[in-house]
Amino acid sequence: QVQLVESGGGLVQPGGSLRLSCAGSRSIFSTYTMGWYRQAPGKQRELVATFTSGDSTNYAESVKGRFTISRDNAKNTVYLQMNSLKPEDTAVYYCNAQKWILAMKINYWGQGTQVTVSS
């Protein structure tokens, strides 16, 4: 059973910062592509940031220059540093691990952590 455990969400004022963490097993971090998604009320889940091949990264246009995804392989943990937060960043943030096996994409999700940006 794959387990992804997130932490670090909370309430922050506009312009503030938060860092999310996602801890998983070593097998997951070594074989799956890790990323962060978010889902705001009434909206579909969307990509925030993800690793692509190797240590290359991909970001949603709305967070470029403000968010940074990183990883600590020794701790089997992926992070999302969020700076200059805006009210529109308010959402439940999910850690994701995915890989392709033949023609099928395997997805695992964390339980989600709430991020609220409000004054």
Salt bridges, closest charged atoms under 4 A:
GLU46 OE2 - ARG38 NE 2.71
GLU61 OE2 - LYS64 NZ 2.72
ASP89 OD1 - ARG38 NH1 2.96
ASP89 OD2 - ARG66 NH1 2.74
